[in-house]
Amino acid sequence: MNKIVVLGGNGFIGKNLITSLSKTFEGKIVAFDKFSDYKTSTLKPFHELNNVTVISGNFLNRDDLANALAGATYVFHLVSSTNPAISANDPFIDIDTNVRGSIELFELCAEQGVKKLIFLSSGGTIYGDVETDIISETIVPSPRSPYGIGKLTIENYLRYFKFTHGLDYIVYRVANPYGPGQNIQGTQGVIPIFINKFINNDPITIFGDGSMSRDYIYIDDLIRMITGSFASDAKYDVYNLGSGVGESVNQIVDAIEKSSGIIPKKKYLDKPLVFVDKSVLDISRFLNEFNINPEISLDEGIGKTWKYVKSLQ
């Protein structure tokens, strides 16, 4: 029987991925994470899904990983112990946790004969500030931040393990995902952070003049793109996954205003040096091969997200 292991199964993407896979995948699915908040998860508990097994463990513990990986056909690597802000404050954290832990994972996958490893990389920080409006996979990455450097390092180690151990893999360089179930009280992701500010009637902070643009992808679109392609005999090792459309901070604020009917106070600050002005992914490589298009616009996606968040209140 085929077996999928999702490392980072208690995260925003992980929860949605497992819920989707449970409906279509003929085999066993393992959700691996620390699961400190498993019982209070806002999404459908995994124990209600008949083909999903929950394993609580530490990604940095080799024995925990080996236990979860036993008999795995496909392994999704969604774990990250840091975010861009944490990495910027202490670059060694990425090396000691994400990079080292990933190398340990790749060794175990090679030893256990895993058919394919799927790594979710960063579609924004990994490229850096490039002189083009649309960023394709053929552009040489030049990350500015330790977080992006760490992601690129993990990609390079995957290439090494394929060459030396025959470990097949696919890398998805994901844009900025958002949608229902995302933690709005966290410190990562401008859309959930702003939604939380709107709800609490707090002023929102905008760096620069608000014209900085990014590629945002609604979670349902992202999951469809992943589940519809990961098991295929892909032509390439690396694919951009996003909407392919650039949306500015000002446009995000406008969309939340439309959905909420709230006009927030705004505080403008100087743009940090490491911030990239524009980062929009070219997703034509993926679309041409798999023909799975993102369907949810920013206004519609933020509308769905706002409605979901308000329903919890």
C-alpha positions as CSV (number, residue, x, y, z in Angstrom):
1,M,0.0,0.0,0.0
2,N,1.3,3.5,-0.9
3,K,2.0,5.8,2.0
4,I,2.3,9.6,2.1
5,V,4.1,11.3,5.0
6,V,3.4,15.0,5.5
7,L,6.1,16.6,7.6
8,G,4.7,19.8,9.1
9,G,1.2,18.4,9.0
10,N,-0.1,20.7,11.7
11,G,0.8,23.9,9.7
12,F,-1.5,25.9,7.5
13,I,-0.5,24.3,4.3
14,G,-0.1,20.9,5.9
15,K,-3.6,20.7,7.3
16,N,-5.2,21.7,4.0
17,L,-2.9,19.3,2.1
18,I,-3.8,16.3,4.3
19,T,-7.5,17.0,4.2
20,S,-7.4,17.2,0.4
21,L,-5.2,14.1,0.0
22,S,-7.5,12.1,2.3
23,K,-10.3,12.4,-0.2
24,T,-8.3,11.3,-3.3
25,F,-5.2,9.3,-2.3
26,E,-5.6,5.5,-2.2
27,G,-3.3,4.6,0.7
28,K,-2.2,5.6,4.1
29,I,-1.4,9.2,5.1
30,V,0.7,10.2,8.0
31,A,0.5,13.7,9.5
32,F,3.8,14.3,11.4
33,D,4.4,17.4,13.6
34,K,4.7,18.4,17.2
35,F,0.9,18.9,17.4
36,S,1.0,21.0,20.5
37,D,-2.4,22.5,19.5
38,Y,-3.9,19.4,17.8
39,K,-7.0,19.1,20.0
40,T,-7.9,22.8,19.4
41,S,-7.2,22.8,15.7
42,T,-9.5,25.1,13.8
43,L,-9.7,22.7,10.8
44,K,-11.4,19.3,10.8
45,P,-9.4,17.0,13.2
46,F,-7.4,14.4,11.4
47,H,-8.8,11.7,13.6
48,E,-12.1,12.0,11.7
49,L,-10.3,11.0,8.5
50,N,-10.1,7.2,8.3
51,N,-6.9,7.0,6.2
52,V,-4.9,9.5,8.3
53,T,-2.6,8.6,11.1
54,V,-1.2,11.3,13.4
55,I,2.3,11.0,14.7
56,S,3.6,13.6,17.1
57,G,7.3,14.0,17.0
58,N,10.3,16.4,16.6
59,F,11.6,17.0,13.1
60,L,15.1,17.4,14.5
61,N,15.0,14.0,16.2
62,R,16.3,11.3,13.8
63,D,14.5,8.5,15.6
64,D,11.1,10.3,15.4
65,L,11.7,10.9,11.7
66,A,12.7,7.3,11.0
67,N,9.5,6.1,12.7
68,A,7.3,8.3,10.7
69,L,9.0,7.6,7.4
70,A,8.9,3.8,7.6
71,G,7.4,2.4,4.4
72,A,6.8,5.9,2.9
73,T,6.2,6.2,-0.8
74,Y,6.0,10.0,-0.9
75,V,7.3,12.5,1.6
76,F,6.2,16.1,1.8
77,H,8.7,18.4,3.5
78,L,6.8,21.4,4.8
79,V,8.7,21.9,8.0
80,S,10.4,25.2,8.8
81,S,11.6,26.2,12.3
82,T,12.0,29.8,11.3
83,N,10.5,32.7,9.4
84,P,12.3,35.5,7.5
85,A,12.3,37.8,10.6
86,I,13.8,35.1,12.9
87,S,16.5,34.2,10.4
88,A,17.4,37.8,9.9
89,N,18.0,38.2,13.7
90,D,20.0,35.0,14.0
91,P,21.3,33.4,10.7
92,F,22.7,30.4,12.5
93,I,19.2,29.2,13.4
94,D,18.5,28.2,9.8
95,I,21.7,26.3,9.5
96,D,21.3,24.5,12.8
97,T,17.6,23.6,12.3
98,N,16.2,23.7,8.8
99,V,19.3,23.0,6.8
100,R,20.8,20.3,9.1
101,G,17.4,18.7,9.7
102,S,16.7,18.6,6.0
103,I,20.0,16.8,5.3
104,E,19.1,14.2,8.0
105,L,15.7,13.8,6.4
106,F,17.2,13.2,2.9
107,E,19.6,10.6,4.2
108,L,16.7,8.7,5.9
109,C,14.6,9.0,2.7
110,A,17.5,7.5,0.6
111,E,18.1,4.8,3.1
112,Q,14.4,3.8,3.2
113,G,13.8,3.9,-0.5
114,V,11.3,6.7,-0.6
115,K,10.0,7.1,-4.2
116,K,9.8,10.9,-4.2
117,L,10.4,13.8,-1.8
118,I,8.3,17.0,-2.3
119,F,9.9,20.1,-0.9
120,L,7.9,23.4,-0.5
121,S,10.5,26.1,-1.0
122,S,10.0,29.9,-1.0
123,G,8.9,31.6,-4.2
124,G,9.7,35.0,-2.9
125,T,12.8,35.2,-0.7
126,I,14.7,32.6,-2.7
127,Y,15.0,34.8,-5.8
128,G,16.0,38.1,-4.2
129,D,15.6,41.5,-6.0
130,V,15.8,40.7,-9.7
131,E,15.6,43.1,-12.6
132,T,12.5,41.6,-14.2
133,D,8.7,42.0,-13.7
134,I,8.0,38.2,-13.8
135,I,10.4,35.7,-12.2
136,S,10.9,32.4,-13.9
137,E,12.6,29.2,-12.7
138,T,15.5,29.9,-15.1
139,I,16.6,33.0,-13.3
140,V,19.6,32.4,-11.0
141,P,18.4,32.8,-7.4
142,S,20.2,35.6,-5.5
143,P,18.5,35.6,-2.0
144,R,19.1,38.5,0.2
145,S,17.9,37.0,3.5
146,P,19.2,34.1,5.6
147,Y,15.8,32.5,5.2
148,G,16.0,32.5,1.4
149,I,19.6,31.4,1.5
150,G,18.5,28.5,3.7
151,K,15.8,27.4,1.3
152,L,18.1,27.5,-1.6
153,T,20.7,25.5,0.3
154,I,18.1,22.8,1.0
155,E,17.2,22.7,-2.7
156,N,20.9,22.3,-3.6
157,Y,21.3,19.4,-1.1
158,L,18.3,17.7,-2.8
159,R,20.1,17.9,-6.1
160,Y,23.1,16.4,-4.4
161,F,21.1,13.5,-2.9
162,K,19.5,12.8,-6.3
163,F,22.9,12.6,-7.9
164,T,24.6,10.5,-5.2
165,H,21.7,8.5,-3.9
166,G,19.1,8.5,-6.6
167,L,16.5,10.3,-4.4
168,D,13.8,11.6,-6.7
169,Y,12.3,15.0,-5.8
170,I,10.2,17.9,-6.8
171,V,10.6,21.5,-5.5
172,Y,7.6,23.9,-5.4
173,R,8.7,27.5,-5.0
174,V,5.5,28.7,-3.4
175,A,4.3,32.4,-3.5
176,N,2.5,33.8,-0.5
177,P,-0.4,31.5,0.5
178,Y,-3.4,32.7,2.4
179,G,-6.9,31.7,3.3
180,P,-9.2,30.2,5.9
181,G,-7.4,28.4,8.7
182,Q,-4.3,30.5,8.6
183,N,-3.0,31.9,11.9
184,I,-4.0,35.5,12.0
185,Q,-2.2,36.1,15.3
186,G,1.2,35.1,14.0
187,T,4.0,37.3,12.6
188,Q,4.2,35.9,9.1
189,G,2.1,36.9,6.1
190,V,0.8,40.4,5.4
191,I,-2.8,39.3,4.7
192,P,-3.4,37.4,8.0
193,I,-1.5,40.1,10.0
194,F,-3.6,42.9,8.4
195,I,-6.9,41.0,8.9
196,N,-6.0,40.6,12.6
197,K,-5.4,44.4,12.8
198,F,-8.7,45.1,11.1
199,I,-10.6,42.9,13.6
200,N,-8.9,44.5,16.6
201,N,-9.2,48.0,15.2
202,D,-5.5,48.4,15.4
203,P,-3.5,50.7,13.1
204,I,-1.8,48.8,10.2
205,T,1.9,49.3,9.4
206,I,2.9,49.9,5.8
207,F,6.5,50.0,4.8
208,G,7.3,52.5,2.1
209,D,4.4,53.9,0.2
210,G,2.5,50.6,0.0
211,S,3.4,50.0,-3.7
212,M,5.6,46.9,-2.9
213,S,4.0,44.0,-4.7
214,R,4.0,40.2,-4.2
215,D,2.4,37.1,-5.6
216,Y,-0.5,35.8,-3.4
217,I,-2.2,32.5,-3.9
218,Y,-5.4,31.3,-2.2
219,I,-4.9,28.1,-0.3
220,D,-7.4,26.0,-2.3
221,D,-5.6,26.9,-5.5
222,L,-2.2,26.0,-4.1
223,I,-3.5,22.6,-2.8
224,R,-5.0,21.7,-6.2
225,M,-1.8,22.5,-8.0
226,I,0.2,20.4,-5.6
227,T,-2.1,17.4,-5.4
228,G,-2.6,17.4,-9.2
229,S,1.1,17.2,-10.0
230,F,3.3,15.8,-7.3
231,A,3.0,12.1,-8.3
232,S,3.5,12.8,-12.0
233,D,6.7,12.0,-13.9
234,A,7.6,15.7,-14.1
235,K,9.8,17.2,-16.8
236,Y,11.6,19.5,-14.3
237,D,12.8,19.4,-10.7
238,V,11.6,22.9,-9.8
239,Y,8.3,24.7,-10.4
240,N,6.9,28.1,-9.3
241,L,3.5,27.9,-7.7
242,G,1.6,31.2,-7.4
243,S,-1.2,33.2,-9.0
244,G,1.2,34.8,-11.5
245,V,-0.2,38.2,-10.6
246,G,1.4,41.0,-8.5
247,E,-0.7,42.6,-5.8
248,S,0.5,45.6,-3.8
249,V,0.1,46.2,-0.1
250,N,-2.3,49.0,-1.0
251,Q,-4.4,46.6,-3.0
252,I,-4.5,44.2,-0.1
253,V,-5.7,46.9,2.3
254,D,-8.4,47.9,-0.2
255,A,-9.6,44.3,-0.6
256,I,-9.9,43.9,3.2
257,E,-11.7,47.3,3.4
258,K,-14.2,46.1,0.8
259,S,-14.8,42.8,2.7
260,S,-15.0,44.2,6.2
261,G,-16.4,47.7,5.7
262,I,-13.7,49.0,8.0
263,I,-11.4,51.9,7.2
264,P,-8.3,51.4,9.4
265,K,-5.7,53.8,10.7
266,K,-2.4,53.5,8.8
267,K,1.1,54.1,9.9
268,Y,3.9,54.4,7.3
269,L,7.5,53.4,8.0
270,D,10.7,53.4,6.0
271,K,11.2,50.2,3.9
272,P,13.8,47.9,5.4
273,L,16.9,47.4,3.2
274,V,16.3,43.6,2.8
275,F,12.8,44.1,1.4
276,V,12.3,43.3,-2.3
277,D,10.2,45.8,-4.2
278,K,8.5,43.4,-6.5
279,S,8.2,39.6,-6.6
280,V,5.8,38.0,-9.0
281,L,6.2,34.4,-10.1
282,D,6.1,33.2,-13.7
283,I,4.0,30.0,-13.4
284,S,3.9,29.2,-17.1
285,R,6.3,26.2,-16.8
286,F,3.8,24.6,-14.4
287,L,0.7,25.6,-16.4
288,N,2.1,24.3,-19.7
289,E,2.9,20.9,-18.2
290,F,0.0,20.3,-15.8
291,N,-2.8,22.7,-17.0
292,I,-4.0,23.4,-13.4
293,N,-4.8,27.1,-13.2
294,P,-5.3,29.2,-10.1
295,E,-8.9,30.4,-10.0
296,I,-9.5,32.6,-7.0
297,S,-8.8,36.3,-7.3
298,L,-7.4,38.4,-4.5
299,D,-10.7,40.1,-3.8
300,E,-12.6,36.8,-3.7
301,G,-10.0,35.1,-1.7
302,I,-9.8,37.8,0.9
303,G,-13.6,37.9,1.0
304,K,-13.7,34.2,1.8
305,T,-11.0,34.5,4.4
306,W,-12.7,37.4,6.1
307,K,-16.0,35.6,6.2
308,Y,-14.3,32.5,7.7
309,V,-12.4,34.5,10.4
310,K,-15.6,36.4,11.4
311,S,-17.5,33.1,11.6
312,L,-15.1,32.0,14.4
313,Q,-16.1,35.0,16.4
